[in-house]
Protein backbone atom coordinates (compact mmCIF):
# COMPACT_ATOMS: atom_id res chain seq x y z
CA UNK A 1 0.00 0.00 0.00
CA UNK A 2 1.96 2.84 -1.24
CA UNK A 3 0.57 6.31 -1.02
CA UNK A 4 1.62 9.70 -2.25
CA UNK A 5 1.24 12.99 -0.49
CA UNK A 6 1.34 14.93 -3.75
CA UNK A 7 -1.47 13.27 -5.60
CA UNK A 8 -3.32 15.44 -8.00
CA UNK A 9 -4.49 18.97 -8.47
CA UNK A 10 -5.98 19.45 -5.02
CA UNK A 11 -2.50 19.67 -3.40
CA UNK A 12 -0.84 21.95 -5.98
CA UNK A 13 -1.44 24.96 -3.75
CA UNK A 14 0.39 23.37 -0.85
CA UNK A 15 3.43 22.17 -2.76
CA UNK A 16 6.73 23.33 -1.32
CA UNK A 17 8.77 25.78 -3.33
CA UNK A 18 12.49 25.19 -3.06
CA UNK A 19 13.53 28.31 -4.98
CA UNK A 20 15.02 31.32 -3.25
CA UNK A 21 13.10 34.57 -3.61
CA UNK A 22 15.76 37.11 -4.66
CA UNK A 23 13.45 40.13 -4.86
CA UNK A 24 14.13 41.28 -1.25
CA UNK A 25 17.86 40.80 -1.84
CA UNK A 26 17.75 43.00 -4.95
CA UNK A 27 15.74 45.64 -3.05
CA UNK A 28 18.31 45.74 -0.25
CA UNK A 29 21.18 46.00 -2.75
CA UNK A 30 19.52 48.90 -4.56
CA UNK A 31 19.00 50.75 -1.27
CA UNK A 32 22.66 50.19 -0.34
CA UNK A 33 23.75 51.42 -3.79
CA UNK A 34 21.77 54.63 -3.34
CA UNK A 35 23.21 55.14 0.16
CA UNK A 36 26.78 54.75 -1.12
CA UNK A 37 26.15 57.01 -4.11
CA UNK A 38 24.95 59.75 -1.77
CA UNK A 39 27.63 59.20 0.89
CA UNK A 40 30.68 58.93 -1.42
CA UNK A 41 30.86 62.64 -2.39
CA UNK A 42 30.51 63.58 1.27
CA UNK A 43 33.63 61.58 2.17
CA UNK A 44 35.97 63.99 0.35
CA UNK A 45 37.92 66.83 1.93
CA UNK A 46 35.52 69.48 3.21
CA UNK A 47 37.35 72.78 3.61
CA UNK A 48 35.58 75.84 2.26
CA UNK A 49 37.86 77.55 -0.23
CA UNK A 50 36.73 79.96 -2.94
CA UNK A 51 38.77 78.57 -5.85
CA UNK A 52 39.41 80.59 -9.01
CA UNK A 53 38.10 79.19 -12.31
CA UNK A 54 40.32 77.44 -14.84
CA UNK A 55 39.81 76.55 -18.51
CA UNK A 56 42.43 73.77 -18.53
CA UNK A 57 41.41 70.24 -19.40
CA UNK A 58 40.71 68.34 -16.15
CA UNK A 59 43.21 65.61 -15.33
CA UNK A 60 42.23 62.31 -13.70
CA UNK A 61 42.45 62.36 -9.93
CA UNK A 62 44.32 59.65 -8.01
CA UNK A 63 42.46 57.40 -5.58
CA UNK A 64 43.71 59.26 -2.52
CA UNK A 65 44.87 62.76 -3.47
CA UNK A 66 47.10 64.70 -1.05
CA UNK A 67 45.66 68.19 -0.75
CA UNK A 68 47.48 71.20 0.69
CA UNK A 69 45.04 74.08 1.12
CA UNK A 70 45.92 77.73 1.68
CA UNK A 71 42.93 79.55 3.08
CA UNK A 72 42.09 83.25 2.88
CA UNK A 73 43.52 83.87 6.37
CA UNK A 74 46.78 82.14 5.22
CA UNK A 75 46.27 79.04 7.38
CA UNK A 76 47.60 75.89 5.76
CA UNK A 77 45.76 72.55 5.83
CA UNK A 78 47.16 69.20 4.83
CA UNK A 79 44.14 67.04 4.08
CA UNK A 80 41.66 68.09 6.77
CA UNK A 81 44.27 68.95 9.41
CA UNK A 82 45.38 72.54 10.04
CA UNK A 83 49.18 72.77 10.36
CA UNK A 84 51.59 75.66 10.75
CA UNK A 85 54.45 76.23 8.31
CA UNK A 86 56.93 74.53 10.66
CA UNK A 87 54.86 71.32 10.93
CA UNK A 88 54.07 71.21 7.19
CA UNK A 89 57.04 69.00 6.35
CA UNK A 90 56.20 66.42 9.01
CA UNK A 91 52.55 66.26 7.97
CA UNK A 92 53.49 65.82 4.31
CA UNK A 93 56.08 63.14 5.10
CA UNK A 94 53.54 61.27 7.22
CA UNK A 95 50.72 61.33 4.65
CA UNK A 96 52.97 60.61 1.66
CA UNK A 97 54.88 57.95 3.63
CA UNK A 98 58.12 59.73 2.79
CA UNK A 99 57.60 59.41 -0.98
CA UNK A 100 58.83 62.70 -2.46
CA UNK A 101 57.34 61.75 -5.87
CA UNK A 102 53.82 62.05 -4.47
CA UNK A 103 51.77 64.61 -6.38
CA UNK A 104 50.66 67.44 -4.10
CA UNK A 105 47.37 69.12 -5.04
CA UNK A 106 47.73 72.75 -3.97
CA UNK A 107 44.51 74.71 -3.48
CA UNK A 108 44.35 78.37 -2.54
CA UNK A 109 41.49 80.76 -1.97
CA UNK A 110 41.29 83.31 -4.79
CA UNK A 111 41.69 86.09 -2.18
CA UNK A 112 45.22 84.78 -1.36
CA UNK A 113 47.95 86.87 -2.94
CA UNK A 114 50.29 85.39 -5.50
CA UNK A 115 53.26 85.97 -3.19
CA UNK A 116 51.69 83.96 -0.36
CA UNK A 117 50.89 81.11 -2.76
CA UNK A 118 54.49 81.16 -4.01
CA UNK A 119 55.78 81.02 -0.42
CA UNK A 120 53.87 77.77 0.16
CA UNK A 121 55.04 76.39 -3.20
CA UNK A 122 58.64 77.26 -2.29
CA UNK A 123 58.23 75.46 1.05
CA UNK A 124 56.99 72.37 -0.78
CA UNK A 125 59.94 72.57 -3.18
CA UNK A 126 62.45 72.99 -0.31
CA UNK A 127 60.91 69.95 1.42
CA UNK A 128 61.54 67.91 -1.76
CA UNK A 129 58.01 67.80 -3.15
CA UNK A 130 58.38 69.02 -6.73
CA UNK A 131 55.27 67.44 -8.26
CA UNK A 132 52.71 70.12 -7.47
CA UNK A 133 49.35 70.42 -9.18
CA UNK A 134 47.33 73.61 -8.83
CA UNK A 135 43.62 73.07 -8.25
CA UNK A 136 40.95 75.39 -9.67
CA UNK A 137 37.31 75.33 -10.65
CA UNK A 138 36.33 74.47 -14.19
CA UNK A 139 34.96 77.56 -15.84
CA UNK A 140 34.39 79.46 -19.04
CA UNK A 141 37.32 81.10 -20.83
CA UNK A 142 38.08 84.66 -19.72
CA UNK A 143 36.51 87.51 -21.63
CA UNK A 144 38.47 88.40 -24.76
CA UNK A 145 40.27 85.04 -25.00
CA UNK A 146 40.42 83.68 -28.50
CA UNK A 147 39.29 80.07 -29.12
CA UNK A 148 42.61 79.36 -30.88
CA UNK A 149 44.53 80.07 -27.66
CA UNK A 150 42.80 77.22 -25.86
Steps between C-alpha positions, in 0.01 A plus 500: 500500500696784376361847522605839377462829676510694174219334315315717260383853453351548845848522662666728242440801723683341790804380309830616644704745299872441527604812308649801673308825464766754395269802480568615861873452441489720189299764690757510780787526250334790319448685829866444593609623155302821545644551850857461372437726201380774734768445766805473269518871403465594866812300590734741318695784658260765628683830540323806365728671251387741229704361209564702184369360170722325247449411133762222498398147413430310825750227582402170663522505877687229692314275743625686806616850405723694742356849530682801644256788543588865556201682640416870480643562849826327385449190716633185338316166507640165400198284425252605769761586764611859563880523532741789539786557256748330735293179527421489126797279416416242766135484396594456134759232579246313712218506243725428201691234697824678416448468123623829352351405159148530640295756309389783728171668406536863607178696549484866594214739557480755218540778761853369582773709342734352244797558731343299783420215260860505375629486859309175558617362164860587591459320834376191317795520260751542787346196673563296182147489361537622142189342347244768579164530329298819535129446558233732358136494402402414146363809335443690180793664321576856611343785309696589187680164476515364150387139438832429324692571822327215680 
